[in-house]
Amino acid sequence: MAVARKKPSGPVNNRTSHFIMIAILVLIVISIITLWGNVNSPTEFSNSEFMDKLESGEIISIEVSPIAGDTNQGVKEASGDYSSGEYITFFANDEEYNEVRSYALANDITFTLVPGPTTNIMNIIFPILLVVGVVIMIVVMMRGGSNANKQAFDFGKSKAVQSKDEKTTFADVAGADEEKEELAEIIDFLKRPKKYMNLGARIPKGVLLVGPPGTGKTLIARAVAGEADVPFFFVSGSDFLEMFVGVGASRVRDMFKQAKTQSPCILFIDEIDAVGRQRGTGLGGGHDEREQTLNQLLVEMDGFGANSGVIVVAATNRVDILDPALMRPGRFDRQIFVGRPDIKGRAQILKVHSRNKKINPDITFKEIARRTPGFTGADLENLMNEAALLAARENKLQIELSHIDEAVDRVMMGPAKKSRVFTKKEKEIIAFHEAGHAVIGIKLENANIVHKVTIIPRGQAGGYNLMLPKEEQAFLQTKQNLVETIIGLLGGRVAEQVIFNEISTGAHNDLQRSTAIARSMITEYGMSENLGPITYEKNSDKVFLGRDYGKSNNFSEAIATEIDKEVRGIIHDSYDKAKVIIEKHLDLLKIIAHYLLEVETLTKEDIDEIVETGKLKRWDDIIEDDKKDIVETDDIKKDEVEDKPKEPNKE
């Protein structure tokens, strides 16, 4: 369940402020033009001067109107049109008005009486808007300055996002029963803290979820928050780090300050290895900003009291690189490993991810789980989504087993590339190569069961052989299991050599995997009779090199030579055993390869039928039907020829 982040308001406010300021400036310009835009302002004359101009004939038209705002209707304002502009005078009474009117009418001067001027509302609004605009502009500018200062201080604020109404519960988490039991007491403490305090118990301050990617660590943390019904703070380890030294430590302090105000609560730090990596690592020394952030995190986790109610839950898939000070009691007191689910857990996870999907009721989740060993919860969710997409693409009303089977192949190897063009020779080599893997899997007693063989290319592989164990081995593998795994990997190369008397590059990945297994048997598992039960290689523990430069070799050149001999011996012995099996069951190899070339994909049921009967009935029936169609067509043509009348001999 994703937590919605609040969108930053800084850029939006800046754009709004700029728009307001531009609008205010435009308004001010319009007001100035409106009020003072008339450059040719009229010239004012006295009454006597106006009469002199009138009598001299310089005024050619006159307009008279009451004075604006004056209640005395006897006082009027007269304006005359003169050659160089407008001349204005004021008459104190009607007598002067009548005098001007009589003179104008007698001398053919245009005389007009206009009504009193109305109040222009714009002359009132513009000054008000001008004043208001200036005030607003000043306020916005001051506010912008305060926002800039505020953003400068917010740079060190925590980026943790709070989710108060977390809806995810343990009902949404499947295949992790033990993990949920471990976290149950955390939930109980958040609900009833006095129960533990009265007994003198101290709840773990930190819980570290460790496991491979996609196993559901973040989901479990959200479920804990949902079950406890407490505020849930979420932050990523990378959110603390910035280019400026000291920002990360400031954000850590602010994060714990916010969490304490909302206690009891859960503070979840995802990918804590981004900030909690062991100090003093890496070429060229440590990272000052990251190390200061880690130091502050160590202080905060060991600084708040037992009654604060803030529980830190973190997740990582690289626990080996975390700083030892972070792992000591009092900080992360408890580690919970969230591993890949077993067959039972996968069935439960599939059930959760299939709640809103329509699946054929004949399909059982246990059957799907058996086909997906090693899948994580994220893989299974993606699997069911791919199956639903395939069913929708074919306009089906429900998900069938064929859709799930194709989705498994897509998740593991990628989509099928049916359009890729192979030569006939390449196709035959691929068919016998995959058939060789299948024969080894069928005939070796402890080998994995062949569930599917195909020569349709997927990803970078020209063919694909799905072999699953009879029983899942979660922890242990015997030496015999490892040797037979190597024999099965070499079966494809052996089949190529036996049939074509030449080898190809198709076994590239098989050789890499078999060599890695053989070397691990000698150097890590102590499975060599000559070298004894000794570990010769291990992952590098050189902190200064960041633990990323391979394995440390604490043995002499003589031992290295012996290791190479032992590895080579295991590979050669396995190759010889694979060759014996292939040559002994050469007919089965050819039959499987033949049907692979015809139908391209064989399922477990098809392979079992071929092993028992030497035939594939569904394909043979198709061939027989095609032959009948051909024979019937030939008979029809033959009858048409016989019934056709013969033409007379022209000779």
C-alpha positions as CSV (number, residue, x, y, z in Angstrom):
1,M,0.0,0.0,0.0
2,A,1.6,3.2,-1.1
3,V,1.7,6.2,1.1
4,A,0.6,9.4,-0.7
5,R,3.3,12.1,-0.4
6,K,2.3,15.7,-0.2
7,K,3.3,17.6,-3.2
8,P,5.8,20.4,-2.6
9,S,4.2,23.8,-2.6
10,G,7.3,25.9,-3.2
11,P,7.3,26.1,-7.0
12,V,3.6,26.6,-7.2
13,N,3.7,29.5,-4.8
14,N,6.6,31.1,-6.7
15,R,4.7,30.9,-10.0
16,T,1.6,32.3,-8.3
17,S,3.5,35.2,-6.8
18,H,5.1,36.0,-10.2
19,F,1.7,36.1,-11.8
20,I,0.2,38.4,-9.2
21,M,3.1,40.8,-9.4
22,I,2.9,41.0,-13.2
23,A,-0.9,41.6,-13.1
24,I,-0.4,44.3,-10.5
25,L,2.2,46.0,-12.7
26,V,-0.1,45.9,-15.7
27,L,-2.9,47.3,-13.7
28,I,-0.7,50.2,-12.5
29,V,0.3,51.0,-16.1
30,I,-3.3,51.0,-17.2
31,S,-4.3,53.3,-14.4
32,I,-1.5,55.8,-15.2
33,I,-2.5,55.9,-18.8
34,T,-6.1,56.3,-18.0
35,L,-5.7,59.1,-15.5
36,W,-2.8,61.1,-17.1
37,G,-2.7,59.8,-20.6
38,N,-4.2,63.0,-22.2
39,V,-1.1,65.1,-23.1
40,N,-3.1,67.9,-24.7
41,S,-4.7,69.2,-21.6
42,P,-7.1,72.2,-22.0
43,T,-6.0,75.8,-21.4
44,E,-8.2,77.7,-19.0
45,F,-9.2,81.4,-19.6
46,S,-11.1,83.9,-17.5
47,N,-14.6,85.0,-18.5
48,S,-13.4,88.2,-20.1
49,E,-10.7,86.4,-22.0
50,F,-13.1,83.9,-23.3
51,M,-15.5,86.6,-24.4
52,D,-12.6,88.4,-26.2
53,K,-11.8,85.2,-28.1
54,L,-15.4,84.6,-28.9
55,E,-15.9,88.1,-30.3
56,S,-12.7,87.9,-32.3
57,G,-14.0,84.8,-34.1
58,E,-11.3,82.4,-32.8
59,I,-13.8,80.1,-31.2
60,I,-15.9,78.1,-33.7
61,S,-18.1,76.0,-31.4
62,I,-19.3,76.1,-27.8
63,E,-20.5,73.5,-25.4
64,V,-22.2,74.3,-22.1
65,S,-22.9,72.0,-19.3
66,P,-23.5,72.2,-15.5
67,I,-20.4,72.0,-13.4
68,A,-19.8,68.4,-12.1
69,G,-20.6,68.0,-8.5
70,D,-22.2,71.4,-8.1
71,T,-25.7,71.5,-6.8
72,N,-26.3,75.1,-8.0
73,Q,-27.8,74.6,-11.4
74,G,-27.2,78.3,-12.2
75,V,-23.4,77.8,-12.5
76,K,-22.4,76.4,-15.8
77,E,-19.2,75.3,-17.5
78,A,-18.5,76.4,-21.1
79,S,-15.9,75.1,-23.4
80,G,-14.9,76.4,-26.8
81,D,-13.2,74.7,-29.7
82,Y,-10.3,76.8,-30.7
83,S,-7.6,76.3,-33.4
84,S,-4.9,75.2,-31.0
85,G,-7.0,73.3,-28.4
86,E,-9.9,73.5,-26.0
87,Y,-10.5,76.7,-24.0
88,I,-12.6,76.6,-20.9
89,T,-14.2,79.3,-18.8
90,F,-16.8,79.4,-16.0
91,F,-19.9,81.5,-16.0
92,A,-21.1,82.5,-12.7
93,N,-24.8,82.9,-13.7
94,D,-27.4,82.4,-16.3
95,E,-26.9,86.0,-17.6
96,E,-23.5,85.3,-18.9
97,Y,-24.7,82.0,-20.3
98,N,-27.5,83.8,-22.2
99,E,-25.1,86.4,-23.5
100,V,-22.8,83.8,-24.9
101,R,-25.7,81.9,-26.4
102,S,-27.2,84.9,-28.1
103,Y,-23.8,86.0,-29.5
104,A,-23.1,82.5,-30.8
105,L,-26.5,82.1,-32.5
106,A,-26.2,85.6,-34.0
107,N,-22.8,84.8,-35.5
108,D,-23.5,81.2,-36.7
109,I,-21.3,79.7,-34.0
110,T,-22.3,76.2,-33.1
111,F,-23.8,76.2,-29.6
112,T,-24.6,73.0,-27.8
113,L,-26.2,72.5,-24.4
114,V,-25.2,69.1,-22.9
115,P,-26.6,67.4,-19.8
116,G,-24.6,67.4,-16.6
117,P,-21.6,65.0,-16.6
118,T,-22.2,61.6,-14.8
119,T,-19.7,60.3,-12.3
120,N,-17.1,58.1,-14.1
121,I,-16.8,55.0,-11.8
122,M,-13.4,54.1,-13.3
123,N,-12.0,57.3,-12.0
124,I,-12.9,56.0,-8.5
125,I,-11.9,52.4,-9.0
126,F,-8.5,52.9,-10.6
127,P,-7.0,54.9,-7.7
128,I,-8.3,52.3,-5.2
129,L,-7.0,49.4,-7.2
130,L,-3.7,51.2,-7.6
131,V,-3.3,51.6,-3.8
132,V,-4.5,48.0,-3.1
133,G,-2.1,46.7,-5.8
134,V,0.9,48.4,-4.3
135,V,0.0,47.0,-0.9
136,I,-0.4,43.5,-2.2
137,M,2.8,43.6,-4.1
138,I,4.7,44.7,-1.0
139,V,3.0,41.9,1.0
140,V,3.9,39.3,-1.6
141,M,7.5,40.4,-1.8
142,M,7.8,40.2,1.9
143,R,6.1,36.8,2.0
144,G,8.4,35.5,-0.8
145,G,11.4,36.5,1.2
146,S,10.0,34.7,4.3
147,N,9.3,31.6,2.2
148,A,12.9,31.6,0.9
149,N,14.2,31.9,4.4
150,K,11.8,29.2,5.6
151,Q,12.9,26.8,2.8
152,A,16.5,27.4,3.8
153,F,15.7,26.3,7.3
154,D,13.4,23.4,6.1
155,F,16.4,21.9,4.3
156,G,17.4,20.0,7.4
157,K,13.8,18.8,8.1
158,S,13.0,15.1,8.0
159,K,11.5,13.7,4.9
160,A,9.6,11.0,6.8
161,V,6.0,10.6,5.7
162,Q,3.3,9.8,8.2
163,S,0.5,7.4,7.5
164,K,-2.0,7.5,10.4
165,D,-4.7,5.3,8.8
166,E,-2.7,2.2,7.7
167,K,-5.1,-0.3,6.2
168,T,-2.6,-3.2,5.7
169,T,-2.9,-5.9,8.2
170,F,-1.5,-9.4,8.8
171,A,-4.3,-10.7,6.7
172,D,-2.5,-9.3,3.7
173,V,0.8,-11.0,4.7
174,A,1.0,-14.7,3.8
175,G,3.8,-17.3,4.0
176,A,5.5,-15.6,7.0
177,D,3.8,-17.1,10.0
178,E,6.9,-17.2,12.2
179,E,7.8,-13.6,11.3
180,K,4.3,-12.5,12.3
181,E,4.6,-14.3,15.6
182,E,7.9,-12.5,16.3
183,L,6.2,-9.1,15.7
184,A,3.1,-10.0,17.6
185,E,4.6,-8.9,20.9
186,I,5.6,-5.5,19.3
187,I,2.0,-5.0,18.4
188,D,0.9,-6.0,21.9
189,F,3.3,-3.6,23.5
190,L,2.1,-0.7,21.4
191,K,-1.5,-1.5,22.4
192,R,-0.9,-2.4,26.1
193,P,2.5,-1.0,27.2
194,K,1.7,-1.2,31.0
195,K,1.4,-5.0,30.8
196,Y,5.2,-5.2,30.0
197,M,6.3,-2.3,32.2
198,N,4.7,-3.8,35.3
199,L,6.8,-6.9,34.8
200,G,10.0,-4.9,34.2
201,A,10.2,-6.0,30.6
202,R,11.9,-3.8,28.0
203,I,10.5,-4.0,24.5
204,P,13.1,-4.1,21.7
205,K,13.9,-0.6,20.6
206,G,14.7,-1.7,17.1
207,V,13.7,-4.6,14.9
208,L,15.7,-5.3,11.7
209,L,14.0,-7.2,8.9
210,V,16.6,-9.1,6.9
211,G,16.0,-11.0,3.7
212,P,16.3,-11.2,-0.1
213,P,14.6,-8.6,-2.2
214,G,10.9,-9.1,-2.8
215,T,10.2,-11.2,0.3
216,G,7.8,-8.7,1.8
217,K,9.9,-6.8,4.4
218,T,8.2,-3.5,3.8
219,L,4.8,-5.2,3.6
220,I,5.3,-6.7,7.1
221,A,6.3,-3.4,8.5
222,R,3.1,-1.8,7.2
223,A,1.1,-4.7,8.5
224,V,2.5,-4.1,12.0
225,A,1.4,-0.5,11.9
226,G,-2.0,-1.5,10.7
227,E,-2.4,-4.1,13.4
228,A,-1.3,-1.9,16.2
229,D,-3.4,1.1,14.9
230,V,-0.6,3.6,15.6
231,P,1.0,6.3,13.4
232,F,3.4,4.9,10.9
233,F,6.4,7.0,9.7
234,F,8.1,5.8,6.5
235,V,11.5,7.0,5.2
236,S,14.1,5.6,2.9
237,G,17.8,5.4,3.9
238,S,18.8,7.5,0.9
239,D,16.5,10.4,2.1
240,F,19.0,11.4,4.7
241,L,22.0,11.9,2.4
242,E,22.6,15.2,0.7
243,M,25.7,16.9,-0.8
244,F,26.0,19.1,2.3
245,V,27.6,17.7,5.3
246,G,25.4,17.8,8.4
247,V,22.0,17.8,6.6
248,G,21.5,14.0,7.2
249,A,22.2,14.3,10.9
250,S,19.8,17.2,11.2
251,R,17.1,15.2,9.4
252,V,17.6,12.3,11.8
253,R,17.2,14.5,14.8
254,D,14.0,16.1,13.3
255,M,12.6,12.6,12.4
256,F,12.9,11.3,15.9
257,K,11.5,14.6,17.3
258,Q,8.4,14.2,15.2
259,A,8.1,10.5,16.1
260,K,8.2,11.2,19.8
261,T,5.4,13.7,19.5
262,Q,3.2,11.0,17.9
263,S,4.2,8.1,20.2
264,P,3.4,5.3,20.4
265,C,4.3,4.9,16.8
266,I,6.5,2.9,14.4
267,L,9.4,4.5,12.5
268,F,10.2,2.4,9.4
269,I,13.6,3.0,7.7
270,D,13.7,1.1,4.4
271,E,17.0,0.2,2.8
272,I,18.9,1.2,6.0
273,D,22.2,0.0,4.4
274,A,22.3,3.3,2.5
275,V,23.0,5.1,5.7
276,G,24.0,2.3,8.1
277,R,27.0,1.0,6.1
278,Q,30.0,0.1,8.2
279,R,32.1,3.2,8.9
280,G,35.6,3.5,7.4
281,T,34.8,1.5,4.3
282,G,35.5,2.2,0.6
283,L,38.5,3.2,-1.3
284,G,39.8,6.6,-0.3
285,G,38.3,6.6,3.2
286,G,34.8,7.1,4.5
287,H,31.9,9.3,3.5
288,D,31.7,12.2,6.0
289,E,28.0,13.0,5.4
290,R,26.9,9.3,5.6
291,E,29.1,8.7,8.7
292,Q,27.8,11.7,10.5
293,T,24.2,10.7,9.7
294,L,25.0,7.2,11.0
295,N,26.5,8.6,14.2
296,Q,23.4,10.7,14.8
297,L,21.2,7.7,14.2
298,L,23.2,5.7,16.8
299,V,22.8,8.4,19.3
300,E,19.0,8.8,18.7
301,M,18.3,5.1,18.9
302,D,20.2,4.7,22.2
303,G,19.0,8.1,23.5
304,F,15.3,8.0,24.0
305,G,13.9,6.3,27.1
306,A,12.2,2.9,27.3
307,N,8.8,4.5,27.8
308,S,8.9,6.7,24.7
309,G,6.9,4.3,22.6
310,V,8.9,4.8,19.4
311,I,9.9,1.5,17.8
312,V,12.3,1.6,14.9
313,V,11.7,-1.1,12.2
314,A,14.3,-1.2,9.4
315,A,14.7,-3.4,6.4
316,T,17.8,-4.4,4.4
317,N,19.0,-7.3,2.2
318,R,22.7,-6.5,3.0
319,V,23.0,-7.1,6.7
320,D,26.6,-8.1,6.4
321,I,27.7,-4.6,5.6
322,L,25.9,-2.8,8.4
323,D,28.0,-1.1,11.1
324,P,28.4,-3.3,14.3
325,A,27.5,-0.5,16.5
326,L,24.1,-0.4,14.8
327,M,23.5,-4.1,15.5
328,R,24.3,-4.1,19.2
329,P,21.6,-4.6,21.9
330,G,19.9,-1.4,22.8
331,R,19.6,-0.3,19.1
332,F,18.5,-3.2,16.9
333,D,17.9,-5.7,19.5
334,R,16.2,-8.2,17.3
335,Q,16.8,-9.5,13.8
336,I,14.0,-11.2,11.9
337,F,14.9,-13.1,8.8
338,V,12.3,-12.9,6.0
339,G,13.3,-15.6,3.6
340,R,11.8,-17.1,0.4
341,P,8.6,-18.9,1.1
342,D,8.3,-22.7,1.0
343,I,5.6,-24.5,-1.0
344,K,3.0,-24.0,1.7
345,G,3.9,-20.3,2.0
346,R,3.8,-19.9,-1.8
347,A,0.3,-21.4,-1.9
348,Q,-0.9,-18.9,0.8
349,I,0.7,-16.0,-1.0
350,L,-0.9,-17.0,-4.3
351,K,-4.3,-17.1,-2.5
352,V,-3.8,-13.5,-1.3
353,H,-2.8,-12.2,-4.7
354,S,-5.7,-14.0,-6.4
355,R,-8.5,-12.4,-4.4
356,N,-9.8,-10.3,-7.2
357,K,-8.9,-12.6,-10.1
358,K,-11.1,-15.2,-11.8
359,I,-9.3,-18.5,-11.9
360,N,-10.4,-21.9,-13.1
361,P,-11.7,-23.6,-10.0
362,D,-10.0,-26.8,-11.1
363,I,-6.6,-25.2,-10.6
364,T,-5.2,-25.5,-7.0
365,F,-2.8,-23.0,-5.5
366,K,-0.7,-25.9,-4.3
367,E,-0.2,-27.0,-7.9
368,I,1.0,-23.5,-8.9
369,A,3.2,-23.4,-5.9
370,R,4.9,-26.7,-6.9
371,R,5.8,-25.1,-10.2
372,T,7.4,-22.1,-8.6
373,P,10.3,-23.1,-6.3
374,G,12.5,-20.2,-5.2
375,F,9.9,-17.5,-6.1
376,T,9.5,-14.6,-3.7
377,G,6.2,-12.9,-2.8
378,A,6.9,-10.2,-5.4
379,D,7.6,-12.9,-8.0
380,L,4.3,-14.6,-7.3
381,E,2.4,-11.3,-7.4
382,N,3.9,-10.6,-10.8
383,L,3.2,-14.2,-11.9
384,M,-0.6,-13.9,-11.2
385,N,-0.7,-10.5,-12.9
386,E,1.1,-11.9,-16.0
387,A,-1.4,-14.8,-16.1
388,A,-4.3,-12.4,-15.9
389,L,-2.9,-10.2,-18.7
390,L,-2.4,-13.3,-20.9
391,A,-6.0,-14.4,-20.3
392,A,-7.3,-10.9,-21.1
393,R,-5.2,-10.8,-24.2
394,E,-7.0,-14.0,-25.4
395,N,-10.4,-12.7,-24.4
396,K,-10.9,-15.5,-21.9
397,L,-13.3,-15.2,-19.0
398,Q,-11.0,-16.9,-16.5
399,I,-7.4,-17.7,-15.9
400,E,-6.4,-21.2,-17.1
401,L,-3.5,-23.4,-16.2
402,S,-1.9,-22.7,-19.6
403,H,-1.8,-19.0,-18.8
404,I,-0.1,-19.7,-15.5
405,D,2.4,-22.0,-17.1
406,E,3.3,-19.4,-19.7
407,A,3.5,-16.7,-16.9
408,V,6.0,-18.9,-15.0
409,D,8.2,-19.0,-18.1
410,R,7.9,-15.3,-18.6
411,V,8.9,-14.5,-15.0
412,M,11.8,-16.8,-15.1
413,M,13.2,-16.5,-18.7
414,G,11.2,-13.7,-20.3
415,P,8.7,-13.7,-23.2
416,A,9.0,-16.3,-25.9
417,K,10.6,-15.1,-29.1
418,K,8.8,-17.2,-31.7
419,S,9.7,-14.9,-34.5
420,R,13.4,-15.6,-34.2
421,V,14.7,-17.4,-37.2
422,F,16.9,-20.5,-36.8
423,T,18.6,-22.5,-39.4
424,K,17.7,-26.2,-39.6
425,K,21.1,-27.2,-38.2
426,E,20.7,-24.8,-35.2
427,K,17.3,-26.1,-34.5
428,E,18.4,-29.7,-34.4
429,I,21.4,-28.9,-32.1
430,I,19.1,-27.1,-29.7
431,A,16.5,-29.9,-29.8
432,F,19.1,-32.6,-29.0
433,H,20.8,-30.3,-26.4
434,E,17.5,-29.9,-24.5
435,A,16.6,-33.5,-25.0
436,G,20.0,-34.4,-23.4
437,H,19.1,-32.5,-20.2
438,A,15.7,-34.2,-20.2
439,V,17.2,-37.7,-20.5
440,I,19.6,-37.1,-17.6
441,G,16.8,-35.8,-15.5
442,I,14.6,-38.8,-16.3
443,K,17.2,-41.5,-15.7
444,L,19.2,-40.3,-12.7
445,E,17.6,-41.5,-9.5
446,N,18.1,-38.4,-7.4
447,A,17.8,-35.9,-10.3
448,N,15.2,-33.2,-10.6
449,I,11.9,-34.0,-12.3
450,V,11.5,-32.7,-15.8
451,H,8.4,-30.5,-16.0
452,K,8.8,-28.8,-19.3
453,V,11.1,-28.9,-22.3
454,T,11.0,-26.4,-25.1
455,I,13.1,-25.2,-28.0
456,I,11.3,-21.9,-28.3
457,P,13.9,-19.2,-27.4
458,R,13.4,-17.1,-24.3
459,G,15.7,-14.3,-23.3
460,Q,19.3,-15.2,-24.3
461,A,18.6,-19.0,-24.2
462,G,17.8,-20.9,-27.4
463,G,15.9,-23.5,-25.4
464,Y,14.5,-24.0,-21.9
465,N,14.4,-27.0,-19.6
466,L,12.3,-26.7,-16.4
467,M,13.5,-29.3,-13.9
468,L,12.1,-29.2,-10.4
469,P,13.1,-31.3,-7.3
470,K,10.9,-34.1,-6.1
471,E,11.0,-32.5,-2.6
472,E,12.1,-29.0,-1.8
473,Q,15.4,-28.9,0.2
474,A,15.3,-25.6,2.0
475,F,18.7,-25.8,3.7
476,L,20.8,-28.9,2.9
477,Q,22.1,-30.5,-0.2
478,T,24.2,-33.7,-0.2
479,K,27.3,-34.3,-2.2
480,Q,25.4,-36.7,-4.4
481,N,22.7,-34.1,-5.1
482,L,25.4,-31.6,-6.2
483,V,27.2,-34.1,-8.4
484,E,24.0,-35.1,-10.1
485,T,23.1,-31.5,-10.6
486,I,26.4,-31.1,-12.4
487,I,25.7,-34.2,-14.5
488,G,22.3,-32.8,-15.5
489,L,23.9,-29.5,-16.5
490,L,26.4,-31.3,-18.7
491,G,23.8,-33.5,-20.4
492,G,23.2,-31.0,-23.2
493,R,26.8,-30.7,-24.1
494,V,27.2,-34.5,-24.1
495,A,24.2,-35.0,-26.3
496,E,25.6,-32.5,-28.9
497,Q,28.9,-34.4,-29.0
498,V,27.3,-37.9,-29.2
499,I,24.9,-37.0,-32.0
500,F,26.8,-34.5,-34.1
501,N,30.3,-35.3,-33.1
502,E,30.9,-31.6,-32.4
503,I,30.1,-29.1,-29.7
504,S,28.6,-25.6,-29.8
505,T,28.4,-22.5,-27.6
506,G,24.9,-23.5,-26.4
507,A,26.3,-25.0,-23.1
508,H,28.0,-21.7,-22.1
509,N,25.7,-21.1,-19.1
510,D,25.6,-24.8,-18.2
511,L,29.4,-24.8,-17.9
512,Q,29.5,-21.7,-15.8
513,R,27.0,-23.1,-13.3
514,S,28.6,-26.6,-13.1
515,T,32.1,-25.1,-12.6
516,A,30.8,-22.8,-9.8
517,I,29.1,-25.7,-8.0
518,A,32.2,-27.9,-8.3
519,R,34.5,-25.2,-7.0
520,S,32.2,-24.4,-4.1
521,M,32.2,-28.1,-3.2
522,I,36.0,-28.1,-2.9
523,T,36.8,-24.6,-1.5
524,E,33.7,-23.9,0.7
525,Y,31.9,-27.1,1.6
526,G,35.0,-29.3,2.2
527,M,33.8,-32.2,0.0
528,S,37.2,-33.1,-1.3
529,E,38.8,-36.4,-0.2
530,N,42.3,-35.2,-0.9
531,L,42.1,-31.6,0.5
532,G,39.9,-32.5,3.4
533,P,37.1,-30.7,5.2
534,I,38.7,-27.3,5.0
535,T,37.3,-24.0,3.8
536,Y,39.8,-22.4,1.5
537,E,37.8,-19.5,0.1
538,K,35.4,-17.1,1.7
539,N,33.9,-13.7,0.9
540,S,36.4,-10.9,1.4
541,D,36.3,-9.3,4.8
542,K,38.6,-6.4,4.0
543,V,36.6,-3.4,5.1
544,F,38.9,-0.9,3.4
545,L,38.1,-2.4,0.0
546,G,34.4,-2.3,0.6
547,R,34.0,-6.1,0.5
548,D,33.4,-5.9,-3.2
549,Y,36.5,-7.4,-4.6
550,G,35.8,-11.1,-4.7
551,K,37.1,-13.8,-2.3
552,S,40.1,-13.9,-0.1
553,N,42.5,-16.8,-0.8
554,N,44.4,-17.9,2.3
555,F,46.3,-20.8,0.8
556,S,49.5,-21.4,-1.1
557,E,50.1,-21.9,-4.8
558,A,50.4,-25.7,-4.2
559,I,46.9,-25.8,-2.7
560,A,45.6,-23.7,-5.6
561,T,46.9,-26.3,-8.0
562,E,45.2,-29.0,-6.0
563,I,42.0,-27.1,-6.0
564,D,42.1,-26.8,-9.8
565,K,42.8,-30.5,-10.1
566,E,39.9,-31.4,-7.9
567,V,37.5,-29.1,-9.7
568,R,38.6,-30.5,-13.0
569,G,38.2,-34.0,-11.7
570,I,34.6,-33.5,-10.6
571,I,33.7,-31.9,-14.0
572,H,35.4,-34.7,-16.0
573,D,33.8,-37.5,-13.9
574,S,30.4,-35.9,-14.2
575,Y,30.9,-35.5,-18.0
576,D,31.8,-39.2,-18.4
577,K,28.8,-40.3,-16.3
578,A,26.5,-38.1,-18.4
579,K,28.0,-39.6,-21.6
580,V,27.3,-43.2,-20.3
581,I,23.7,-42.3,-19.6
582,I,23.1,-40.6,-23.0
583,E,24.7,-43.5,-25.0
584,K,22.7,-46.0,-23.0
585,H,19.4,-44.3,-23.7
586,L,20.2,-43.0,-27.2
587,D,16.8,-44.0,-28.6
588,L,14.9,-42.0,-25.9
589,L,17.1,-39.1,-26.7
590,K,16.2,-39.2,-30.4
591,I,12.5,-39.7,-29.7
592,I,12.4,-36.6,-27.4
593,A,14.4,-34.6,-29.9
594,H,12.1,-35.7,-32.7
595,Y,8.9,-34.5,-30.9
596,L,10.6,-31.3,-29.8
597,L,11.3,-30.5,-33.5
598,E,7.7,-31.2,-34.3
599,V,5.7,-29.6,-31.4
600,E,8.5,-27.4,-29.9
601,T,7.3,-27.8,-26.3
602,L,6.8,-30.9,-24.2
603,T,5.2,-30.9,-20.8
604,K,5.8,-33.4,-18.0
605,E,2.8,-35.5,-19.1
606,D,4.1,-35.6,-22.6
607,I,7.5,-36.8,-21.5
608,D,6.0,-39.4,-19.2
609,E,4.0,-40.7,-22.2
610,I,7.1,-40.8,-24.4
611,V,9.1,-42.7,-21.7
612,E,6.3,-45.3,-21.3
613,T,5.1,-45.8,-24.9
614,G,7.8,-44.3,-27.0
615,K,5.1,-42.1,-28.7
616,L,3.2,-38.9,-28.3
617,K,-0.4,-39.7,-29.0
618,R,-1.7,-36.1,-29.4
619,W,0.9,-35.5,-32.1
620,D,0.5,-38.8,-33.9
621,D,-3.3,-38.3,-34.0
622,I,-2.7,-35.0,-35.8
623,I,-0.4,-36.7,-38.3
624,E,-3.0,-39.5,-38.9
625,D,-5.8,-36.9,-39.5
626,D,-3.6,-35.1,-42.0
627,K,-2.9,-38.3,-43.8
628,K,-6.6,-39.1,-44.0
629,D,-7.3,-35.7,-45.4
630,I,-4.6,-36.2,-48.0
631,V,-5.9,-39.6,-49.0
632,E,-9.5,-38.4,-49.2
633,T,-8.5,-35.5,-51.3
634,D,-6.5,-37.8,-53.6
635,D,-9.5,-40.2,-53.9
636,I,-11.8,-37.3,-54.8
637,K,-9.5,-36.1,-57.5
638,K,-9.1,-39.7,-58.8
639,D,-12.9,-40.1,-59.0
640,E,-13.3,-36.8,-60.8
641,V,-10.7,-38.0,-63.4
642,E,-12.5,-41.4,-63.9
643,D,-15.9,-39.8,-64.2
644,K,-14.8,-37.3,-66.7
645,P,-15.8,-38.3,-70.4
646,K,-13.0,-39.2,-72.6
647,E,-12.5,-36.9,-75.6
648,P,-12.7,-38.6,-79.0
649,N,-9.5,-39.4,-80.8
650,K,-9.0,-36.7,-83.4
651,E,-6.8,-38.9,-85.5
